[in-house]
Amino acid sequence: MNLLENPGSSVKTMHLNGKVYVCCLIRKKYYILTKEELVRQQLISYLIKNRGYKVKEIYVEFKYYLQNMKKSIDIIVFKKTRPLILIECKASKISYKDFDQIMKYYLIFKSKYLVITNGMKNIVFGFQKNANDIEFFKKIPKNS
């Protein structure tokens, strides 16, 4: 799943004052097109078109508080009222720091799947029931 193969195919862009903006399907607004925002929008499109998730199940820049500090998750997918997928989007290389970041989210939200992506490389994993064994997946599971 290379999200950046054809960046114009699934995102709506506009040019304004010499800058390129991309429309977020979830937030219904235009944002300056950075590499991370492109990865985010391509992944949202992939979740909807290829994995069968609904717009109403996907939250972007999901805000939460941790020890009175406001934090946000790039993308979180809910199934009913439970977090199903936590997604961290990166503009460049994926590092161990990114794993630390998404694991902090996991400790709070206990989602079934975790995803770290830079659009070219995608790491999709989850924990077995005993929470000691990690299972890796080739793709984000389809919506069931």
N, C-alpha and C positions, 0 to 999 in steps of 0.2 A: 504494500500500500504506500506508494510514493505520492504524497498529497500535492507536491509541487510540480508534477510533470506538465500540467496544463493549467496554470494559475488563473487564467481568464475564463475557463469553462464553467465554473460553478459559483463565481462571486461577481457581484455587481459593483462596478467602480464608477467614479465620476472625477473629473478634473475641475479644480477650482483654485484660482489664484496661483497657478503653477504647482499645485500639490495634487497628489492622487489620494482619493478617499475610497474606502470600501464599505459597502452596506452590510450591517450585521443582521442576519435573518432573525435572530432572537431578540436583540435589543432595539431593532427597528430604527436605527440611526446610522449615520455615516461616521467612520473613524479614519484618521490618517493611516494610510497603508504603510505599515512597517512590516518587516519580515515576520515578526511574531504574530501580528494581527492577520497577516495572510495565512499563516499556519492555522491559526484559530478558526478563521472563516472557512478554509478548505476542510478542516476536520468537522466543523458543524455541518457543512454540505454533505460530507461523506456519511456522517451519522444518520442524516435524514434520508438521503438518496440510496445509499448502499447497505445500510444496516437496519433500516426500518424504524428509527426512533422518531417520535413526534416532537414538533417544535415546543409544545407545552411541557415536555419532559426534560428539556435542556435549559440549563441556566448558565449564563456567561458572566464572568467576574462576580461570582457568587460571594456575597459579603457575610462575614461571621465575626464574632468577637472571641478573642482568647486573652484571658487575663487583662481585660479592659482595653485591649489593643485591637483596632479594626484590621482585619485580614481579608484576603479574597483568593478564591480558587479560580483558575482560568475557565474551566468548564466542569460542571457537575451534571450528571444525568440521574434523575430520580425515576424510580418505578413505584407507582402509587406514592407513598410518602417516605420511602426509604432510599437512601443514596445507593445507586447501582454502580456508577462509574465516576471516578475522579480523574481528571485530565489536566496535565501540566504541559503547556505549549512553550517551546523554546525557539529563539531566533537562530541559535548556532549549535555548537556541539552539546551533546548531553553529557553531564558529569555526575560524579558521586553526590555532589551538592544537590542536584535535582532529585536524586533518590531520597535524600534526607528530607527535602521539602515535601515531596508527595507522601512520605511515610508519616510526617507530622499531621497532614490532612487525614490520612487513614486512621490514625489513633483517635481522632475526634469523630469522624464520620462512619468508619467501619464499612466502607463500600465493598462490593463483591469484586470489582475490577479496578485496576489502576493503570493509567496510560501516561507515558512520557513520550513526547514527539517533537521533532524539529521539522517535520514535513518530509524528510528524507529517511530518517531512521525512526522507527516506532517500537517502543517497548511496552508490551501489554502483558500484565500479570495479575495474579490474584492469590489469595491464601486458601489452603485447604481448610477443612473444618477445624482441625486441631491447631491452626494458626502457626504451625512450625514449618510447614512445607509450602514453598512457593511454586505455583504452576504458571508457566509462560504460554502465551497463545500467539499464533501467527497473525491473527486479526482481532479486532474488537468484536466480541460476540454480537450476533444479530438480536434484535428486539424480539422477544417471544410473547 
